[in-house]
Amino acid sequence: MAKLTLGPLLRYVDEHAATIWVQADAACEVEILGTRERTWCVAGMHFALVAVSGLAAGEDHPYEVRLDGELAWPPPESPFPASTVRLPAHGARSKIVFGSCRITLPHEPPYTLRATRHPDGQGIDALRAYALRAAAAGGGPACPDMLLMLGDQIYADQPSPALKEAMARRPRPADVPADELADFGEYALAYHEAWREPAVRWLLSTVPTTMVFDDHEIHAEWRISQAWLDEMNAEPWFDRHIRAGLMAYWVFQHLGNLSPEDLEAAGLYDEVRASDDAAELLASRMDTEGRQVGHSRWSFARDIGDARLVVVDSRAGRKVTPGGRELVQDEEWEWIRTQARRPARHLLVASSVPFLLAPGLHHAEAWDEALTDGVWGAFGAWAGERLRRIAVMDHWAAFQRTHRRFAEFVDDVAHGREGEAPAALVMLSGDVHHCYLAQVAFRPGSGSHIPVWQAVCSGFRKELAPHERAVIALGHSGLAGRLGARLTRAAKVPPLPFGWRVVERPAYANQIATLTLHGERAHVQVEAVVDDTWQAPELQVAFARELTAGRYGAAGTTASGASPAGSSPVSTPLSPAR
């Protein structure tokens, strides 16, 4: 009898249909809410993506998973509420929970200690804490409408002690380093470890989950520069590693981001289902995806309520040729602008790496790119490349041509040049292992009246080392912003068409954020874990702010509870990019 290996994961949901992803330990027929689907096979493993339709919108529909007719989910005597599917009702309030960066370690000391207290500490898992709270509230209506996971769902280059032990028991090619995942099977083990914890597994079964990768799903600093690519491509094992990582990403993450119609139009999904074992087929398709040009296959867009969410691949689509670096290429920009023109009350644009850093950090990355491109000669270019790698300068600001195009895009949306301006433009990002909120302002008299914000939440469970935290804190200081501005002027970096300030900064504990949309209102809240509550983890508010308050009354209201460890919401003056 087939058994459930992983899942179910509730993935794509709209007003008409939902998809639910499962992995089984043998070929079988999967049945969910009366819909049946045969599993398909990759590298001897069996998966299914079941598309369910015909459900009433706005209601919670409890479901079970049956394999060849036998009940496989929920587990016997499960302490959690029923897993449910809820299709969104038109005009209803939408709650999007988001964040990034979740390393998998045991939920016990010393791993639950802060990084400042133990070298193995990564703090308390904010995603698990949120799942336990939602379960205690009864699930269903207590759950958000989407979980948006903005990268580093696994750390392929930092396997846990348990995963290393499992890898050591497997036959592995001799040329693969001991701490690198060797093949699709080892990637599958990493995803199992990340998602099998009971509370998290239940949450993923009942909250529609949207995901995009960042570097650690493949390798730290993935596509940071051409020098990095040359160095890694010289390793005989790395091409196989890239293919395996992208195959696993397609199976475990990307498939569920797409609607049934998009899956059918793409064609690859049908080819995989028709194969006896699709491992070679997927490997051949992923062979060049790490070096692709043009529009990225990994970017996608979807509606949530009356908001439009555009998720931009800020990794695989990069061009890293010195002097011509681009984080997003021409065909991708056309796709992004097309998505933004679709009528929506709110426009949400998401990237795994932040669009807008603290001004001090922004200027440092912009200056470094100019340095690397030779503005101060050959030695400066060498030093710039070294600094880029050491300080991991790979955000939008480190790709200035792309960043200026992005800023022009934001300016066009805010001024109604991409169709009717939305009620708000909100950018969502992760990656940087702390959270902050940035407010964008345009030049006086520009005619823009819509609020534009960026909310950054990272990580679910990935703390900064003490020296990293010190660097981030310096980057958020006014002094760093002023000194950085002088450096970029000296390096002749062109200014952006708007400025921004960090109005809530920064919280360093593990955290999780919620964006709530209702009509024209938009509200964001970040909650951080409370220290020393690992046995019964707690969350409390680091900051909360009404993003559209300027339209309705008081400006930018902040509500905070008792500050979690590491939070320090401080406002800074508006800083232009230059």
Secondary structure, DSSP 8 states (H G I E B T S, - for coil): ---EEEEEEEEEE-SSEEEEEEEESS--EEEETTEEEE-EEETTEEEEEEEEE---TTSEEE--EEETTEEEES-TT-SS---EEE---TT--EEEEEE--B----SSTTTTS-TTT-TT-----HHHHHHHHHHHTTSGGGS-SEEEE-S-SS-TTS--HHHHHHHHTS---TTS-TTS--SHHHHHHHHHHHH-SHHHHHHHHHS-EEE---GGGT-TTTTS-HHHHHHHHTSTTHHHHHHHHHHHHHHHTGGGGS-HHHHHHH-HHHHHHHSS--HHHHHHHHTTGGG--SS-TT-EEEEETTEEEEEE--STT-B--TT--BSS-HHHHHHHHHHHHS--SEEEEEESS-SS--HHHHHHHHHHHHHHTTTTHHHHHHHHHHHHHHTT--SGGGSHHHHHHHHHHHHHHHTTTTSS--SEEEEEE--SSSEEEEEEEE-TTS---S-EEEEE---SB----HHHHHHHHHHTSHHHHHHHHHHHHHTT----SEEEEEEEEEE-S-EEEEEEEETTEEEEEEEEE-TT-SSS--EEEEEEEETTGGGTSSSS-B---S--TT--------EE--
